[in-house]
Amino acid sequence: MSASEKVKAQAEQLAGKTLRKAAHAMRDHTTEAKGAALETRGKAREAKERGKDTFKR
């Protein structure tokens, strides 16, 4: 996994988690769902990069 892709994945996960938790505290369900989607996208990006690394070896 390249360092820049790893940072992007971690940043998306952190931003999504922060957005989701803040929206949950404000009881804003739409924004909470957007935060969860962003977090999931970060996890998917990380999984994709791990898969690429597995096949490189």
N, C-alpha and C positions, 0 to 999 in steps of 0.2 A: 504494500500500500504506500503510495507516495505521501510524503509529508503534507503536501497541500490538500490532498483529498481527505486525509485523516482529520486535518484541522477543520475543513468544511463540514464533515460529518459530525464532528463533536460540536461545532458551533450551531448547526441546525438543531441538534438534540437539545442543547442548552437553551437556545432561544425558544424552542417549542415548549419545553418543560416550564420555563419561566412564564411564557404567555398563558399557558394552560392553567397554571397555579394562580396567577393574578386574576384571570377571567373567572375562575372558580370562586375566588374570594368575593368578586363583585357580582356573582351570579349571572354572568353573561354567557349563555350557553353557546351562542354562535362563535364567539371569539375563543371559547374553550375548545370547541371542535377544531377550529383552525390551528390552534396551538398543538393539539394532539396530532393533527395531520402533519404539521411541520416536524414534530418529534419523530414520527414514524418514518418520514422521508429521510431524516438523518440516519436512522437505524438501518433503513434499506440501503442507503449509500454505503454505509460501513460494511454491511454484509456483502454487497457487490464487490467492494475492493478486497475483502478477505478472500472471496472466491477467486478473484483474479490472481491474488498472491499464491493461492494453493496450486493453481495450474501452472504457474511459472516455475515451480520447484520441480 
